[in-house]
Amino acid sequence: MAITKVWLDESQNECTMCGACEAACDAVFQVPEKMIVRKGADLSLEDSIKEAADACPVATIALEYNNSGKRDYPN
């Protein structure tokens, strides 16, 4: 499955700005204040992106696979 979208989803929890995502995949994530996805980020870095999502203590990193139009990971 290809990651087609990555975003900050604060519908359940707020980003704590811990920097875990940036430590896991700084090519995609940046934490100047709240986490942002870098413009033009290389979404083919799937293992690192998923590692960053798994490392997020409040699960605010959302991933969409194959243009599904929904949050596919984490559920």
Secondary structure as GFF3:
##gff-version 3
##sequence-region A 1 75
A	DSSP	beta_strand	3	8	.	.	.	ID=ss1
A	DSSP	alpha_helix	20	24	.	.	.	ID=ss2
A	DSSP	beta_strand	29	30	.	.	.	ID=ss3
A	DSSP	beta_strand	36	37	.	.	.	ID=ss4
A	DSSP	alpha_helix	46	55	.	.	.	ID=ss5
A	DSSP	beta_strand	61	65	.	.	.	ID=ss6
###
